[in-house]
Amino acid sequence: MPSGLLKIVSGGQTGADRAALDWALANGLPCGGWCPLGRWAEDGVIDARYPLRETPEPSPAQRTEWNIRDSDGTLIVSLAKRLIGGTRLTEDLAKRLAKPHLVLAKESGVLSAQAEALRQFIASNKITVLNIAGPRASGEPGIAAHVTSLLDAAFGQGRG
């Protein structure tokens, strides 16, 4: 694990969020975060194995804002350079809350270089709690596998 990183948080949605939680669980890194009231995700109720807290409202936007607010920085991962929907909202909220954030799009660069950029982002911003966000699975099929590959490249795999 990178020096200082103690926890990964996300909102539990399919795609990037769920891949980040799965990676943390598989690698023995604590994880958590906020999810919408009712544990809503596009595939139904978020499984209880994910240690998420419910926001008071069912709004995904509240979950997104609270995960940014309660973390030291946010990693936004996508396949495409152009961010849309909730992924765009994540970047906008990170800017509004003046929180460090890094956007890594698969089509923008080589995996090893992006992994190094992520390590540098964590080190330079002294991030101990990293929020990981990105598109849901229906919006960008393949995003979960990419998030897993990025985290493996940045931090190694099978550490748990």
Steps between C-alpha positions, in 0.01 A plus 500: 500500500615853443638679800219661695197353321281348770152472349306502173147639487240505226124519456437134418349548155578238235809560289784714637364531856439130553831404338685726745325341798559149363868578448537635855325197650709256294823676600435544870461877490220652709216645296168675545320813396151639460224351286148627430220433751371148435845393372381563144710410197404431141507123562283518813586522868875521568619181668559522876858373456590855395543707820311807386294750698172628362446871447177650640369554146472259204684747277816364337626860491501515882701176512747640248546825690541331838763257372698792359453702819610217730808392304841659454477484121303348214612283212262511204552212258331473160552336166422816302665841535165680508329470838120490507218459752595410854865472407501862382314596819778338703762719337284812538437429870868432568582840350220672693613340827865586418603137545792344310389283210657312215325395179645200317337396171608173342506652152734776619806302590701191574400301809847507657519879465154540650595272789802720568283813479268348761788417735635855464152649557465305826850591619492868408156555657574286809188293434411241761133462396452478123156536343479307171221588260405460137228381266253228582530172312211574263656832399847365428510122466850388593562776754518256793776295336690819421478627860628164625788506250591856598502422871701181441752695292528777759510294818549135407250221545444221748619700800213390724 
